[in-house]
Amino acid sequence: MRSLPDKGSINSLSVGLSSYLAKEQVNSVRRAYFYAEQAHDGQYRHSGEPYVSHPLAVALILSEMHMDHQSLMAAMLHDVIEDTGVTKTAIKNQFGNAVADLVDGVSKLNKITFSSRAEAQAENFQKMAMAMAKDLRVIMVKIADRLHNMRTLGVLNAIKRRRIARETLDIYAPIANRLGMNNVRIEFEELGFAALYPMRAKRISAEVKRIRGNRKEIVSQIQTSLEACLERELLPGRTIGREKHLYSIYEKMRSKRKSFSEIMDVYAFRIIVDRVDTCYRVLGAVHSLYKPVPGRFKDYIAIPKANGYQSLHTTLFGMHGVPIEIQIRTEEMEAMANNGIASHWLYKSSDDLPSNAQIRAREWVNGLLEMQKHAGNSLEFIENVKIDLFPDEIYVFTPKGQIFELPTGSTAVDFAYAIHTDVGNSCVACRISRRLAPLSEPLQSGQTVEIITAPGTQPNPAWLSFVITGKARSNIRHYLKNQKFSESISLGKRLLNKALANFDNNIDSVSEKNIDSLLQQFNLQNLDQLLEEIGLGNRMAYMIAQHLSAGSRSNNKGLENKNSTKETANTFAILGSEGMVMNYAKCCHPIPGDPIVGHISSGRGMVIHTEDCINIAEIQDNPDKCVSVTWDPNVEGEFSVEFRVELENQRGIIATLATTITGVEANIEKISTVERDARFSIVNLSLNVRNRVHLARVMRRVRLIKAVSKVTRVKSRKVRKVIKTQLGSH
């Protein structure tokens, strides 16, 4: 038999609320409860309880944080839009805009069909992040909702239980950590761990209980010695032993590859004092009692963590050589560490200015909003958020002394994007602690980082392999995506104009009617999309030109003069600075000065080959597949080229060869050596040169080395992957 709603529960909640809310506000919360009770009438949870028991429990969790009455009303109503026929407008009319927005922010997008569960989760999270940016209370209601769901997870089937637990550990526990809500984070992790890995949780729990008895005496001795030390130095403070949580034990065992006994050998204590200056005096006292472990002291009071956490951390060599981890903080810091953003509502009135934690949380949420703008889709957005929810930070400085918090492992590129998106986009080099360093070098806490920028530069796709922060990753992807799009359009336009020239035509003189008809045929929205398709090699310019020129007066004439105009009509000039839709073939390595031909490759744009490249011999004369191209007289940049050196085996000959090449301003990309016989070796080199003249100078200089017998350029290699003969869809 199903139990009826407990009217006493709302009454007892009301009594609790009256301790910090006005009577009218308590009545508003009660009104929201009865509205939810009516809306959810006839609905039951998996446990058999009336559904309204869930929103009531969520409101109770929020009341323990002393949340305002609007948040509590939203908690009562948070499932009404999702699970009943009540609309946002109806809630707005009953309870006002603020409550309606909070309820809507927490509600899932259940009216839209998604292709996968992952996409649905990502879209829902994205919606919640947008609502968070308007009102931080959205995340508080969501966290309380998820906390009650985790507490009652046991009634669900195993698959659903594991899915919810995984999502909680991946997203909600890190968010609670990011907001400084340590107590909530620990509960999320413990409940999630028990649901996801029940056997592992039971095993670790049993082991912790077993060794707790053996440790009791040592813990008591250490605590007594610490308390005696504080008393001797006349320092006020209380000392408490810290229990390690099951999930943190498991994560350390897994990530650091340590045994259970290694992790449990460390004894952890917390000393809570009255003032900040007392923290540092206590630190001095414990360091005189036991020897500190070098390099294990961290001052999070002077430089707080990104979530507002403040404390002094030190590790000591205790009695019998046992390691002791000590945290020293004030009562206010303790409250902040446990409750984070919730401490604002717990300890302050609504009239007060926002707390430091709240300001930091708002900054983080605004960062999420920026990421969302640049993300291609919701799945990319949630990937960036997961990356950004790192628990550990490093602290680096600008040359002017400004502090920036970054995740562990961040590079100068992450730092550049943390300063400003434009700084990241135009970054070319960096100085770390006044020395020039690679952009990929991981930063360390305390370093001063200077970013060197140059106008007209753009992000490098290779940066994606080493950046850490979600902001850097999303901005690089966004820029490259736009860059590729604009370059594809530009190349597509040039290709189409070249093809139209064979019909004595150009894109500007083609009638809009012809263009619209073609767009409709190919199911494309606008001309830019068509040009992009041509630029990427997905559609052939020559075929499009035929379609566009069909029925025009010059059609026949164009066809007659096709051969005569082919050579002269708009031959492509390659500048060498083309980016993402112009590639240089790896088989023949064309460089300025080589006769070249352009091959239209599906998805890649134009690939430049040498005219004598064996891989395009069969299709070179096909105007649908290849385009006549030439090098611009003012071509710039460095181009990859391969050559082979046969030389006599001598000590230090490779070093001599490398020095000679770099002396002629050529950069060695790759070098490999093969022994031909006992006397001679063959050295294969991949170099960056400016043009054929530069290459000739390099080869001439290499020939002057006495041990060198032969120098040849590797002109063309047969590639296994056959060039596609059919391109795109027509």
C-alpha positions in Angstrom: 0.0 0.0 0.0 1.4 3.4 -1.0 1.9 5.9 1.9 0.1 9.3 1.8 2.0 12.6 1.8 3.2 13.5 5.3 1.7 16.9 6.1 3.9 17.1 9.2 7.0 17.3 7.0 6.1 20.6 5.5 5.1 21.8 9.0 8.5 20.8 10.5 10.3 22.5 7.5 8.3 25.7 8.1 9.3 25.7 11.7 13.0 25.4 10.7 12.6 28.1 8.0 11.0 30.6 10.5 14.4 30.8 12.2 15.9 32.8 9.3 13.0 33.7 7.0 10.1 36.2 7.4 6.6 34.8 8.0 5.4 35.9 4.5 8.4 34.1 2.9 7.7 30.9 4.8 4.1 31.1 3.7 5.2 31.5 0.0 7.3 28.3 0.4 4.3 26.4 1.9 2.1 27.7 -1.0 4.7 26.3 -3.5 4.6 22.9 -1.6 0.8 22.6 -1.9 0.9 23.6 -5.5 3.6 20.9 -6.3 1.6 18.4 -4.2 -1.5 19.0 -6.4 0.5 19.0 -9.6 2.2 15.7 -8.8 -1.0 14.1 -7.5 -1.1 10.4 -8.4 2.7 10.3 -9.2 4.9 8.0 -7.1 8.7 7.5 -6.8 10.3 4.1 -7.4 10.4 3.6 -3.7 6.6 3.8 -3.5 6.5 7.2 -1.8 4.4 10.0 -3.1 6.4 12.0 -5.6 6.1 15.3 -3.6 8.3 13.8 -1.0 11.3 14.4 -3.4 10.9 18.2 -3.9 10.2 18.5 -0.1 13.5 16.7 0.6 15.4 18.9 -1.9 13.9 22.0 -0.2 15.0 20.6 3.2 18.7 20.2 1.9 18.6 23.9 0.7 17.1 25.0 4.0 20.2 23.5 5.8 22.3 25.9 3.7 19.9 28.8 4.7 19.0 29.4 1.0 16.5 32.2 0.3 12.7 31.6 -0.1 12.7 31.8 -3.9 15.3 29.0 -4.1 13.2 26.9 -1.7 10.0 27.6 -3.8 12.0 26.5 -7.0 13.0 23.4 -5.2 9.4 22.5 -4.4 8.4 23.1 -8.1 11.6 21.9 -9.9 10.0 18.8 -11.5 6.6 20.4 -12.2 7.4 21.6 -15.8 9.2 18.3 -16.6 6.8 15.8 -15.1 3.3 17.4 -15.2 1.3 19.4 -17.6 2.1 22.8 -15.9 3.9 25.4 -18.1 6.5 28.0 -17.2 3.9 30.7 -17.8 1.6 29.2 -15.2 4.4 29.1 -12.6 5.3 32.7 -13.5 1.7 33.9 -13.0 1.5 32.1 -9.6 5.0 32.7 -8.1 6.7 35.4 -10.2 9.5 35.6 -12.8 12.5 34.7 -10.6 11.0 31.4 -9.4 9.8 30.5 -12.9 13.3 31.1 -14.3 14.9 29.0 -11.6 12.5 26.1 -12.2 13.0 26.4 -16.0 16.8 26.4 -15.5 16.7 23.1 -13.6 14.1 21.5 -16.0 15.4 19.1 -18.7 14.7 19.5 -22.4 12.2 16.7 -22.6 10.2 18.0 -25.6 13.2 17.5 -28.0 14.3 14.1 -29.5 18.0 13.6 -29.3 20.1 11.1 -31.3 21.8 9.7 -28.2 21.6 9.8 -24.4 25.0 11.5 -24.4 23.7 14.3 -26.6 20.6 14.7 -24.4 22.7 14.9 -21.3 25.1 17.4 -22.9 22.2 19.6 -24.2 20.5 19.6 -20.7 23.8 20.6 -19.0 24.3 23.3 -21.6 20.8 24.7 -20.9 21.5 24.6 -17.1 24.9 26.4 -17.6 23.0 29.2 -19.5 20.5 29.5 -16.7 23.4 29.5 -14.1 24.9 32.5 -15.9 21.7 34.5 -15.2 21.2 33.2 -11.6 23.7 31.1 -9.6 20.9 29.7 -7.5 20.0 27.4 -10.4 23.1 25.2 -9.7 22.3 25.2 -5.9 18.8 23.8 -6.6 20.3 21.2 -9.1 23.0 20.1 -6.6 20.4 19.6 -3.9 18.1 17.7 -6.4 21.0 15.5 -7.4 22.1 14.9 -3.7 18.6 13.6 -2.8 18.5 11.4 -5.9 21.9 9.9 -4.9 20.7 9.3 -1.4 17.8 7.3 -2.7 19.6 5.6 -5.6 19.3 2.1 -4.1 15.7 1.5 -5.4 16.7 1.9 -9.1 17.9 -1.0 -11.3 21.7 -1.6 -11.6 22.1 0.0 -15.1 20.3 3.2 -14.2 22.1 3.3 -10.9 25.5 3.1 -12.5 24.6 5.7 -15.2 23.5 8.3 -12.6 26.5 7.5 -10.4 28.9 8.0 -13.3 27.4 11.3 -14.3 27.6 12.5 -10.7 31.3 11.5 -10.4 32.1 13.1 -13.8 30.1 16.3 -13.6 28.4 17.1 -10.3 31.1 16.2 -7.8 33.7 18.3 -9.7 31.2 21.2 -9.9 30.6 21.0 -6.1 34.4 21.0 -5.7 34.7 24.0 -8.1 32.1 25.9 -5.9 34.0 25.0 -2.8 31.2 22.8 -1.4 33.5 20.2 0.1 30.8 18.4 2.3 28.6 18.0 -0.8 31.5 16.8 -2.9 32.5 14.1 -0.4 28.9 12.8 -0.2 28.6 12.8 -4.0 31.9 10.8 -4.3 31.1 8.3 -1.5 27.5 7.6 -2.8 28.7 7.5 -6.4 31.6 5.2 -5.6 29.3 2.8 -3.7 26.8 2.7 -6.6 29.4 2.4 -9.4 31.8 0.0 -7.8 29.9 -1.7 -4.9 32.4 -4.5 -4.4 35.5 -2.2 -4.4 33.7 0.1 -1.9 32.9 -2.7 0.5 36.4 -4.1 0.3 38.1 -0.7 1.0 35.6 0.1 3.7 36.3 -3.3 5.5 40.1 -2.6 5.3 39.7 0.9 6.7 37.7 -0.5 9.7 40.2 -3.2 10.2 43.2 -0.9 10.5 41.4 1.9 12.3 41.9 0.0 15.6 45.6 -0.4 15.0 46.0 3.3 14.2 44.0 4.6 17.2 47.0 4.7 19.5 49.4 6.5 17.1 46.7 9.0 16.2 46.0 9.7 19.9 49.8 10.2 20.5 50.3 12.6 17.6 47.2 14.6 18.6 48.3 14.9 22.2 51.8 16.1 21.1 50.2 18.7 18.8 47.8 20.0 21.5 50.7 20.1 24.1 52.8 22.1 21.6 50.0 24.7 21.0 49.4 24.9 24.8 53.2 25.4 25.4 53.3 28.2 22.8 50.1 29.8 24.2 48.4 29.4 20.9 44.5 29.0 20.9 43.3 26.3 18.6 41.6 22.9 18.4 43.1 19.8 16.7 41.0 17.2 14.9 42.1 14.0 13.1 41.0 13.8 9.5 39.5 10.6 8.1 40.4 9.6 4.6 37.3 9.0 2.4 36.8 5.7 0.5 36.7 7.4 -2.9 39.8 9.5 -2.3 41.7 6.3 -1.1 40.5 4.4 -4.3 41.5 7.3 -6.6 45.0 7.6 -5.1 45.5 3.9 -5.4 44.4 4.0 -9.0 46.0 7.2 -10.2 49.3 7.1 -8.2 49.6 3.3 -8.4 50.1 3.1 -4.6 49.1 0.2 -2.4 46.4 0.6 0.3 49.0 0.4 3.1 51.1 3.2 1.5 48.1 5.6 1.4 47.0 4.7 5.0 50.5 5.2 6.4 49.9 9.0 6.3 48.2 10.5 9.3 46.1 13.7 8.7 45.2 16.4 11.1 43.5 19.8 11.0 44.3 22.7 13.4 41.6 25.3 13.6 42.5 28.7 15.1 40.9 32.1 15.7 42.9 34.5 13.4 45.0 34.5 10.2 48.3 35.5 12.0 47.7 32.6 14.5 47.8 30.2 11.5 51.4 31.2 10.6 52.5 31.1 14.3 51.0 27.6 14.6 52.9 26.6 11.5 56.2 27.7 13.1 55.3 25.8 16.3 54.6 22.5 14.5 57.7 22.9 12.4 59.7 23.1 15.5 58.0 20.1 17.0 58.5 17.8 13.9 60.7 18.3 10.9 58.9 19.4 7.8 59.2 17.5 4.5 60.9 19.7 1.9 58.7 20.9 -1.0 55.5 19.9 0.7 54.4 23.3 2.1 51.6 25.1 0.4 50.2 28.6 1.4 46.6 28.7 0.2 45.9 31.7 2.5 48.1 34.2 0.7 47.0 32.7 -2.7 43.6 31.0 -2.3 42.5 28.2 -4.7 40.1 29.1 -7.6 37.1 27.9 -5.5 38.0 30.3 -2.6 39.6 27.6 -0.5 42.1 28.9 2.1 44.5 26.9 4.4 48.1 26.2 5.2 49.2 22.7 4.2 52.4 21.1 5.4 53.8 17.6 5.8 55.9 16.6 8.7 58.2 13.6 9.7 56.4 12.6 12.9 57.3 10.2 15.7 58.7 6.8 14.5 59.2 8.5 11.1 55.5 8.4 10.2 54.4 11.2 7.7 51.9 13.7 9.2 49.8 15.9 6.9 48.5 19.1 8.7 46.0 21.7 7.5 45.9 25.0 9.5 43.0 27.4 9.0 40.6 29.8 10.8 37.0 29.0 11.7 35.8 31.2 8.8 38.1 29.3 6.4 36.8 26.0 7.8 33.2 27.0 7.1 34.2 28.3 3.6 36.1 25.0 2.9 33.1 22.9 3.8 30.3 25.0 2.3 31.9 27.1 -0.3 29.4 29.2 -2.2 26.7 28.0 0.1 28.5 29.8 3.0 27.2 33.1 1.6 23.7 32.2 2.3 24.5 30.2 5.4 26.3 33.0 7.3 25.3 36.3 5.6 22.1 38.2 5.1 20.7 38.8 1.6 21.6 42.5 1.9 25.3 41.9 2.2 27.6 42.2 -0.7 28.5 38.9 -2.5 31.2 36.8 -0.9 34.6 36.1 -2.4 33.4 32.5 -3.2 30.3 33.9 -5.0 32.4 36.3 -7.1 34.8 33.5 -8.1 31.8 31.2 -8.9 30.3 33.9 -11.1 33.6 34.3 -12.9 33.7 30.6 -13.5 30.1 30.5 -14.8 30.9 33.5 -17.1 33.8 31.4 -18.4 31.4 28.6 -19.1 29.2 31.0 -21.1 32.2 32.1 -23.3 33.0 28.4 -23.9 29.5 27.7 -24.9 29.6 30.5 -27.5 32.6 29.0 -29.1 31.7 25.3 -28.9 30.5 23.7 -32.1 27.8 21.6 -30.3 26.7 20.6 -26.8 29.0 17.5 -26.8 32.1 19.6 -27.5 30.9 22.1 -24.8 30.6 19.4 -22.1 34.0 17.9 -23.1 35.5 21.4 -22.5 33.7 21.7 -19.2 35.0 18.3 -18.0 38.5 19.4 -18.9 38.0 22.7 -17.0 36.8 21.0 -13.8 40.4 20.1 -12.7 40.8 19.8 -8.9 44.4 21.1 -8.8 45.7 24.5 -9.7 49.0 26.2 -10.4 49.5 29.9 -9.8 51.5 31.9 -12.3 52.3 35.7 -12.6 52.2 38.2 -15.3 55.4 40.5 -15.6 53.3 43.1 -13.7 52.6 40.7 -10.8 49.0 39.8 -11.5 48.1 36.2 -10.4 46.4 33.7 -12.7 45.0 30.4 -11.5 45.4 27.6 -14.1 44.9 23.8 -14.0 48.0 21.6 -13.4 49.8 20.9 -16.6 48.8 24.2 -18.3 51.0 25.7 -20.9 51.9 29.3 -22.0 49.0 29.0 -24.6 46.5 28.3 -21.8 47.9 31.3 -20.0 47.6 33.5 -23.1 43.9 32.6 -23.5 43.3 33.1 -19.7 44.5 36.7 -20.2 42.3 37.4 -23.3 41.2 35.5 -26.4 43.0 38.0 -28.7 46.2 37.5 -26.8 45.8 33.7 -27.3 45.0 34.0 -31.0 48.1 36.2 -31.7 50.5 34.4 -29.4 53.9 33.5 -31.2 56.3 32.8 -28.3 56.8 33.1 -24.6 59.3 33.9 -21.8 59.0 31.7 -18.7 60.9 33.4 -15.8 62.7 35.6 -18.3 63.9 32.8 -20.5 62.6 32.0 -24.0 60.7 28.7 -23.8 58.5 26.5 -26.1 54.8 27.2 -26.0 54.2 23.6 -25.1 56.2 23.6 -21.9 54.1 22.9 -18.8 54.0 25.8 -16.3 55.0 25.5 -12.6 53.5 27.5 -9.7 55.3 30.7 -9.0 56.7 31.3 -12.5 56.4 34.6 -14.3 55.1 34.2 -17.8 55.4 36.8 -20.6 53.5 36.3 -23.8 55.0 37.6 -27.1 52.4 38.4 -29.7 52.5 39.4 -33.3 49.8 41.0 -35.4 48.4 38.9 -38.2 49.3 35.6 -36.6 46.7 32.8 -36.0 46.3 29.8 -33.7 48.2 26.7 -34.7 46.2 23.4 -35.0 49.1 21.7 -33.2 48.3 23.6 -30.0 45.2 21.3 -29.5 47.6 18.5 -28.7 49.0 20.2 -25.5 46.5 22.8 -24.3 44.7 21.9 -21.0 42.0 24.5 -20.3 38.6 24.3 -21.9 38.7 28.0 -22.8 41.9 27.6 -24.8 40.6 24.5 -26.6 37.2 25.9 -27.5 38.8 29.2 -28.7 41.4 27.5 -30.9 38.7 25.1 -32.4 36.4 28.1 -33.0 39.1 30.1 -34.8 40.3 27.3 -36.9 36.8 26.3 -37.9 36.0 29.9 -39.0 39.4 30.1 -40.7 38.9 26.9 -42.6 35.4 28.1 -43.6 36.6 31.4 -45.0 39.6 29.9 -46.7 37.4 27.2 -48.3 35.0 29.9 -49.6 38.0 31.9 -51.0 39.5 28.9 -52.7 36.1 27.7 -54.0 35.4 31.1 -55.6 38.8 31.1 -57.3 38.3 27.5 -58.6 34.8 28.3 -59.8 35.8 31.5 -61.6 38.6 29.5 -63.3 36.2 26.9 -64.4 33.7 29.5 -65.6 36.4 31.3 -67.6 36.3 28.2 -69.9 32.8 29.3 -70.7 33.7 33.0 -71.0 31.8 33.6 -67.8 32.4 34.5 -64.1 30.6 34.2 -60.9 29.4 37.8 -60.8 27.8 37.6 -64.2 25.9 34.3 -63.6 22.2 35.0 -63.1 20.7 34.7 -59.6 18.0 32.3 -61.1 20.7 29.8 -62.2 22.4 30.0 -58.8 19.2 29.5 -56.8 18.2 26.6 -59.0 21.6 24.9 -58.4 21.4 25.6 -54.6 18.0 24.0 -54.6 19.2 21.0 -56.6 22.1 20.4 -54.1 20.0 21.2 -51.0 22.3 24.1 -50.0 21.3 27.3 -48.1 23.4 29.9 -49.9 26.2 30.5 -52.3 28.9 30.5 -49.5 28.0 26.9 -48.7 28.4 25.9 -52.4 31.8 27.7 -52.6 32.9 26.0 -49.4 31.9 22.6 -50.9 34.0 23.4 -54.0 37.0 24.6 -51.9 37.0 21.5 -49.8 37.0 19.3 -52.9 33.5 17.8 -52.2 32.1 19.1 -55.5 33.9 19.7 -58.8 34.2 23.3 -60.0 34.0 22.2 -63.6 30.7 20.4 -63.2 29.2 23.4 -61.2 30.5 25.8 -63.9 28.7 23.7 -66.6 25.4 23.8 -64.6 25.7 27.6 -64.1 26.6 28.3 -67.7 23.9 26.1 -69.2 21.6 28.0 -71.5 23.8 31.1 -71.6 24.7 32.6 -75.0 28.4 32.2 -74.5 28.1 28.5 -73.7 28.9 27.2 -77.2 31.6 29.7 -77.8 33.2 28.8 -74.4 33.2 25.1 -75.3 34.9 25.9 -78.6 37.6 28.0 -77.1 38.0 25.7 -74.1 41.4 24.5 -75.1 42.7 27.9 -76.0 41.7 29.5 -72.8 42.7 26.6 -70.5 46.3 27.7 -70.2 45.6 31.4 -69.8 42.4 31.5 -67.9 43.1 32.6 -64.3 46.0 30.3 -63.5 46.3 30.0 -59.8 49.2 31.8 -58.1 50.3 30.0 -54.9 51.6 32.4 -52.3 52.7 29.8 -49.8 50.8 31.4 -47.0 47.5 29.7 -47.7 46.4 27.8 -44.6 44.0 25.1 -44.1 42.6 24.2 -47.6 45.9 24.3 -49.4 48.2 21.3 -48.7 51.6 20.2 -50.1 51.9 16.6 -51.2 54.0 14.4 -49.0 55.0 12.2 -51.9 56.9 14.7 -54.1 57.4 17.7 -51.7 57.0 20.6 -54.1 58.9 23.8 -53.4 58.9 27.2 -55.1 60.6 26.9 -58.5 59.2 23.4 -59.2 56.6 23.1 -62.0 53.4 22.3 -60.1 49.9 21.2 -60.6 46.9 21.4 -58.2 44.8 18.2 -57.4 41.3 18.7 -55.9 41.1 16.3 -53.1 37.7 15.5 -51.4 37.6 17.0 -47.9 41.2 18.4 -48.1 40.8 21.2 -50.6 43.7 21.6 -53.1 46.8 19.4 -52.8 49.9 20.7 -54.7 52.1 18.2 -56.5 55.1 18.5 -58.8 54.2 18.1 -62.5 56.3 14.9 -62.8 54.8 13.3 -59.6 54.0 9.7 -60.4 50.9 9.7 -58.2 49.0 12.1 -60.5 50.3 11.0 -63.8 47.1 9.3 -64.8 44.8 12.2 -64.0 47.0 15.2 -64.7 45.3 16.1 -68.0 41.8 15.8 -66.5 40.4 19.3 -65.9 37.8 17.9 -63.5 40.5 16.6 -61.1 43.5 18.9 -61.7 44.0 22.7 -61.9 46.8 24.6 -63.6 48.8 26.4 -60.9 52.0 28.4 -60.6 54.1 29.9 -57.9 53.7 33.6 -57.1 56.9 35.6 -57.8 56.8 36.8 -54.2 56.1 33.4 -52.6 57.0 33.3 -48.8 57.4 30.7 -46.2 59.3 27.5 -45.6 58.6 24.3 -47.5 59.4 20.7 -46.7 61.8 18.8 -49.0 63.5 15.4 -48.9 67.0 14.5 -50.1 69.4 11.6 -49.7 73.1 11.8 -48.8 75.6 8.9 -49.4 78.6 9.3 -47.2 81.6 7.4 -45.8 81.3 6.2 -42.2 83.3 8.5 -40.0 83.2 9.5 -36.3 81.1 12.7 -35.9 80.0 12.9 -39.6 76.3 13.2 -38.8 77.1 16.2 -36.5 79.2 17.8 -39.3 76.3 17.3 -41.8 73.8 18.8 -39.4 76.0 21.8 -38.6 76.6 22.4 -42.4 72.9 22.3 -43.2 71.9 24.7 -40.3 74.7 27.0 -41.4 72.9 27.6 -44.7 69.7 28.6 -42.7 67.9 25.3 -43.4 65.9 23.7 -40.6 66.2 19.9 -40.2 62.8 18.2 -39.6 63.8 14.5 -39.7 67.0 12.6 -40.1 67.5 8.8 -40.4 70.5 6.7 -41.3 70.8 3.3 -43.1 74.0 1.4 -43.5 74.6 0.5 -47.1 77.7 -1.6 -46.4 80.6 -1.6 -44.0 82.1 1.6 -45.4 79.2 3.7 -46.6 75.9 4.9 -45.1 72.8 6.5 -46.6 71.4 9.5 -44.7 67.7 10.5 -45.4 66.9 14.1 -44.5 63.7 16.1 -44.4 64.4 19.8 -44.5 62.6 23.1 -44.5 63.8 25.4 -47.3 62.5 28.6 -48.9 62.8 27.6 -52.6 64.9 25.6 -55.2 67.7 28.2 -55.1 68.0 27.8 -51.3 67.9 23.9 -51.7 70.6 24.1 -54.4 72.8 26.1 -52.0 72.3 23.6 -49.2 73.1 20.6 -51.5 76.2 22.5 -52.9 77.5 23.1 -49.3 76.8 19.4 -48.3 78.8 18.2 -51.4 81.9 20.1 -50.1 82.1 17.7 -47.1 84.9 15.3 -47.9 83.1 12.2 -46.7 80.1 12.8 -48.9 80.0 10.9 -52.2 76.6 11.6 -53.5 73.7 14.1 -52.8 70.3 13.6 -54.5 66.8 15.1 -54.0 64.0 12.5 -53.5 61.6 13.8 -56.2 58.6 11.4 -56.0 57.5 8.4 -54.0 54.7 6.1 -54.9 52.1 6.3 -52.1 50.1 3.3 -51.1 46.9 5.3 -50.9 45.6 5.8 -54.5 44.3 9.2 -55.3 40.5 9.2 -55.6 39.3 9.3 -59.2 35.8 10.2 -58.3 35.2 13.3 -56.2 32.2 14.3 -54.1 28.6 14.0 -55.1 27.3 15.7 -58.2 
